[in-house]
Amino acid sequence: MTEADDVARRAFWAQQMDLGYKLIEDVTPFEVRECGEGFASLREEAEKAGVEMLFSTSKIAGELERVLFMRESLAKRVMDVGRDMNNRGWILKIEDGYRSLEMQAQLGRKPALFDVILNKCIWECGGEIPSVELVSRRANVLISNLPKVGTHMSGSAIDVSVFRRDDGTEVWRGNPYLEMSERTPMRSPFVEPEFIQNRLEITAMLEAHGFVHFPYEFWHFNQGDGLGNAVAGIKEPARFGAVHWDPKTNRVTPVDNPNELLTPLPEIQRQIEAAFERAKKLRETNA
């Protein structure tokens, strides 16, 4: 990589992350009128609908089982997407669905992910230690720290990959789920054109059923929440907000303070210090 290429990549990364954070600020005051709709199992819906679909078997944050559920009406639309993909010779894979506030907070603090974001911030700053505010803003775009904006916590979002039915190979998008770099935005100029085309074709199939894509993550799609309405230019109040979900009763309870950070700045500062300590120990081990 040439110095000029590195400069261009850093500039693009910073620009996209700033735009992502501006979108978050725009969504924060967006009106939500929680409709109270329950959840449905995406796996069970696929079985009932006869749709060939794949589901992640990995754990989130290293230890928690993924909750591959979402709002009932949206789950049915996902089945329509999956059927369209089957007809095309593709298989939709659900990488993630609903996350509780606790799951989201743990994901944001997971060292393997936090360290990547911190290192990107150091790179963005030309090797200097970034401010806690900068790290917080970047992390908020890539792993939402606000229930109001983190649409997994609304049960209105899915993360996806796509595979071919004939040989089981992935419809390659330039990087695997979960990438966090200047290649992560949907239309990154640093991703090969043929892989951008794959991203856009997958996106078109989801958008045909009302989902919108988060422009700064090529795998994330949502609908009916504040972020989705803002991206789609819908002025009406959103139907889905961040909720606590009781799987036994299938009842949802709106989160009391959806604009309150899951991980406040003092804790992010401690996470930064812990990351530097991990890096120091790794250097000493490899010395």
PLY file of the C-alpha trace (Angstrom):
ply
format ascii 1.0
element vertex 287
property float x
property float y
property float z
element edge 286
property int vertex1
property int vertex2
end_header
0.00 0.00 0.00
1.42 3.37 -1.00
1.39 6.36 1.32
-1.10 8.10 -0.98
-3.39 5.06 -0.86
-3.19 4.95 2.92
-4.07 8.65 3.13
-7.06 8.11 0.84
-8.27 5.17 2.88
-7.98 7.08 6.15
-9.84 10.05 4.70
-12.65 7.82 3.41
-12.92 5.97 6.72
-13.15 9.22 8.68
-15.69 10.70 6.26
-17.93 7.63 6.35
-17.76 7.34 10.12
-18.63 11.03 10.48
-21.60 10.59 8.15
-22.68 7.53 10.10
-22.56 9.44 13.36
-24.51 12.32 11.81
-27.20 9.80 10.86
-27.27 8.57 14.45
-27.76 12.13 15.67
-30.61 12.57 13.18
-32.32 9.39 14.38
-32.02 10.16 18.10
-35.03 12.56 18.19
-37.09 10.54 15.68
-40.55 9.77 17.07
-41.33 6.14 17.87
-44.78 4.83 18.70
-44.10 1.29 19.78
-46.82 -0.95 18.34
-46.28 -3.83 20.75
-45.92 -6.46 18.04
-44.43 -9.72 19.22
-41.56 -11.78 17.81
-41.31 -14.81 15.55
-38.56 -17.38 15.10
-36.93 -16.95 11.71
-35.92 -20.60 11.71
-39.46 -21.78 12.41
-40.95 -19.39 9.87
-38.58 -20.73 7.21
-39.56 -24.31 7.99
-43.27 -23.46 7.81
-42.85 -21.53 4.57
-40.67 -24.16 2.94
-37.91 -21.63 2.34
-34.33 -22.89 2.24
-32.40 -20.66 4.62
-29.21 -20.85 6.68
-28.69 -19.67 10.24
-25.57 -18.73 12.14
-24.37 -21.29 14.67
-21.71 -19.06 16.25
-22.17 -17.31 19.57
-22.36 -13.57 20.02
-19.73 -11.84 22.15
-18.05 -15.24 22.40
-20.47 -16.82 24.84
-24.11 -15.85 24.21
-26.50 -17.73 21.97
-27.79 -15.69 19.05
-31.50 -14.88 19.18
-32.61 -15.43 15.58
-36.01 -13.85 16.11
-37.54 -10.58 14.90
-40.92 -8.84 14.78
-43.64 -11.11 13.42
-44.57 -9.02 10.39
-40.95 -8.51 9.42
-40.17 -12.21 9.78
-42.78 -12.90 7.10
-41.11 -10.37 4.82
-37.77 -12.07 5.39
-39.41 -15.28 4.16
-40.41 -13.46 0.98
-36.81 -12.36 0.54
-35.56 -15.89 1.16
-38.02 -17.31 -1.38
-36.91 -14.80 -4.00
-33.31 -15.77 -3.34
-34.10 -19.49 -3.63
-35.71 -18.80 -6.99
-32.52 -17.09 -8.06
-30.37 -19.99 -6.92
-29.25 -18.35 -3.67
-29.71 -19.11 0.02
-30.15 -16.32 2.57
-28.17 -16.81 5.77
-29.32 -15.02 8.90
-26.22 -14.02 10.82
-27.99 -12.18 13.63
-31.41 -11.00 14.75
-32.72 -9.59 18.01
-30.27 -8.53 20.69
-31.18 -7.61 24.23
-29.57 -4.51 25.71
-27.26 -6.78 27.69
-26.17 -8.63 24.55
-25.54 -5.37 22.69
-23.49 -3.95 25.55
-21.38 -7.10 25.79
-20.81 -7.09 22.04
-19.57 -3.50 22.18
-17.11 -4.40 24.92
-15.87 -7.63 23.34
-12.07 -7.25 23.12
-11.81 -8.83 19.67
-14.15 -6.16 18.25
-13.29 -3.23 20.49
-9.58 -3.59 19.76
-10.21 -3.52 16.00
-12.18 -0.27 16.31
-9.58 1.26 18.62
-6.75 0.33 16.25
-8.65 1.87 13.34
-9.00 5.07 15.36
-5.26 5.08 16.07
-4.65 4.56 12.34
-7.08 7.37 11.53
-5.16 9.65 13.91
-1.84 8.88 12.25
-0.60 6.72 15.10
-1.65 9.07 17.88
-3.84 7.93 20.76
-7.43 8.94 19.94
-9.75 10.70 22.35
-12.37 8.66 24.16
-15.00 10.76 22.38
-13.66 9.72 18.96
-13.57 6.05 19.90
-17.12 6.34 21.24
-18.40 7.92 18.03
-16.73 5.33 15.80
-17.92 2.44 17.94
-21.43 3.87 17.94
-21.55 3.63 14.16
-20.15 0.10 13.93
-21.66 -1.43 17.11
-24.46 0.81 18.24
-24.19 2.02 21.82
-27.69 3.55 21.77
-30.84 1.40 22.03
-32.80 3.98 20.00
-30.47 3.53 17.01
-29.33 -0.07 17.45
-32.16 -1.69 15.53
-31.26 -5.21 16.61
-32.59 -4.11 20.00
-35.88 -3.24 18.31
-36.21 -6.69 16.80
-36.42 -4.98 13.42
-33.00 -5.81 11.97
-31.09 -8.73 10.55
-27.48 -9.21 9.54
-27.13 -11.41 6.48
-24.83 -13.34 4.21
-25.83 -15.14 0.99
-24.73 -18.49 -0.46
-25.26 -20.34 -3.74
-27.60 -23.32 -3.74
-25.66 -25.33 -6.32
-22.23 -25.45 -4.70
-22.64 -23.83 -1.28
-20.12 -21.06 -1.96
-20.71 -17.59 -0.58
-21.88 -14.80 -2.86
-18.77 -12.84 -2.04
-19.11 -9.21 -0.99
-15.41 -8.45 -0.72
-15.16 -9.39 2.95
-16.86 -11.79 5.32
-19.37 -10.85 7.97
-18.13 -9.15 10.27
-15.64 -6.68 8.69
-14.71 -3.37 10.30
-12.58 -1.23 8.04
-12.74 1.23 5.17
-14.15 -1.70 3.16
-17.22 -1.96 5.41
-19.43 0.79 3.91
-21.79 -0.55 1.26
-20.24 1.37 -1.65
-16.63 1.52 -0.50
-14.33 2.49 -3.38
-11.75 0.12 -1.92
-13.85 -2.96 -2.68
-13.56 -4.61 -6.08
-16.39 -3.66 -8.48
-17.69 -7.20 -8.91
-18.10 -7.54 -5.15
-19.83 -4.17 -4.90
-22.23 -5.48 -7.54
-22.96 -8.52 -5.37
-23.64 -6.25 -2.41
-26.03 -4.12 -4.43
-27.89 -7.09 -5.93
-28.42 -8.57 -2.47
-29.52 -5.17 -1.19
-32.01 -4.75 -4.02
-33.68 -8.05 -3.12
-34.15 -6.98 0.50
-35.23 -3.46 -0.39
-37.89 -4.93 -2.70
-39.60 -6.10 0.50
-39.30 -2.84 2.41
-35.96 -3.28 4.16
-33.36 -0.53 4.06
-29.62 -0.97 4.30
-27.44 0.78 6.84
-25.02 2.54 4.46
-21.98 1.92 6.66
-22.33 -1.87 7.03
-22.85 -4.04 3.97
-24.58 -6.83 5.92
-27.21 -4.93 7.97
-30.87 -4.45 6.97
-33.78 -3.11 8.98
-37.33 -1.81 8.64
-40.04 0.03 10.55
-37.79 1.59 13.20
-36.46 5.12 13.60
-33.29 4.42 11.64
-35.18 2.69 8.85
-37.69 5.50 8.52
-34.96 8.14 8.55
-32.92 6.38 5.86
-36.03 5.75 3.73
-37.24 9.34 4.12
-40.44 8.26 5.89
-41.77 11.05 8.10
-44.32 9.02 10.05
-43.42 7.82 13.56
-41.64 4.48 13.64
-43.58 1.37 14.70
-40.70 -0.42 16.35
-38.48 0.87 19.14
-35.95 -0.71 21.45
-37.69 -3.26 23.67
-37.22 -5.83 26.34
-38.68 -9.10 25.04
-40.08 -11.91 27.16
-39.82 -15.07 25.03
-42.17 -16.97 27.37
-45.10 -14.61 26.85
-43.95 -13.00 23.58
-44.60 -9.61 25.11
-42.44 -6.56 24.54
-41.80 -3.68 26.91
-40.34 -0.41 25.59
-36.91 0.52 26.90
-37.21 3.39 29.39
-34.25 5.47 28.23
-33.47 4.50 24.61
-31.10 7.46 24.13
-28.94 6.53 27.10
-25.51 5.08 26.26
-25.18 1.39 27.05
-21.48 1.92 27.73
-20.80 5.44 29.09
-17.62 7.35 28.30
-15.81 6.49 31.59
-16.27 2.78 30.83
-15.06 3.27 27.25
-11.97 4.95 28.68
-11.38 1.88 30.86
-11.84 -0.32 27.81
-9.21 1.70 25.94
-6.77 1.27 28.82
-7.49 -2.46 28.96
-6.88 -2.73 25.20
-3.47 -1.08 25.54
-2.63 -3.46 28.36
-3.59 -6.44 26.19
-1.42 -5.12 23.39
1.51 -4.62 25.78
1.25 -8.19 27.08
1.07 -9.52 23.53
4.26 -7.64 22.58
6.03 -8.98 25.65
4.92 -12.51 24.86
6.16 -12.26 21.27
9.42 -10.53 22.19
0 1
1 2
2 3
3 4
4 5
5 6
6 7
7 8
8 9
9 10
10 11
11 12
12 13
13 14
14 15
15 16
16 17
17 18
18 19
19 20
20 21
21 22
22 23
23 24
24 25
25 26
26 27
27 28
28 29
29 30
30 31
31 32
32 33
33 34
34 35
35 36
36 37
37 38
38 39
39 40
40 41
41 42
42 43
43 44
44 45
45 46
46 47
47 48
48 49
49 50
50 51
51 52
52 53
53 54
54 55
55 56
56 57
57 58
58 59
59 60
60 61
61 62
62 63
63 64
64 65
65 66
66 67
67 68
68 69
69 70
70 71
71 72
72 73
73 74
74 75
75 76
76 77
77 78
78 79
79 80
80 81
81 82
82 83
83 84
84 85
85 86
86 87
87 88
88 89
89 90
90 91
91 92
92 93
93 94
94 95
95 96
96 97
97 98
98 99
99 100
100 101
101 102
102 103
103 104
104 105
105 106
106 107
107 108
108 109
109 110
110 111
111 112
112 113
113 114
114 115
115 116
116 117
117 118
118 119
119 120
120 121
121 122
122 123
123 124
124 125
125 126
126 127
127 128
128 129
129 130
130 131
131 132
132 133
133 134
134 135
135 136
136 137
137 138
138 139
139 140
140 141
141 142
142 143
143 144
144 145
145 146
146 147
147 148
148 149
149 150
150 151
151 152
152 153
153 154
154 155
155 156
156 157
157 158
158 159
159 160
160 161
161 162
162 163
163 164
164 165
165 166
166 167
167 168
168 169
169 170
170 171
171 172
172 173
173 174
174 175
175 176
176 177
177 178
178 179
179 180
180 181
181 182
182 183
183 184
184 185
185 186
186 187
187 188
188 189
189 190
190 191
191 192
192 193
193 194
194 195
195 196
196 197
197 198
198 199
199 200
200 201
201 202
202 203
203 204
204 205
205 206
206 207
207 208
208 209
209 210
210 211
211 212
212 213
213 214
214 215
215 216
216 217
217 218
218 219
219 220
220 221
221 222
222 223
223 224
224 225
225 226
226 227
227 228
228 229
229 230
230 231
231 232
232 233
233 234
234 235
235 236
236 237
237 238
238 239
239 240
240 241
241 242
242 243
243 244
244 245
245 246
246 247
247 248
248 249
249 250
250 251
251 252
252 253
253 254
254 255
255 256
256 257
257 258
258 259
259 260
260 261
261 262
262 263
263 264
264 265
265 266
266 267
267 268
268 269
269 270
270 271
271 272
272 273
273 274
274 275
275 276
276 277
277 278
278 279
279 280
280 281
281 282
282 283
283 284
284 285
285 286
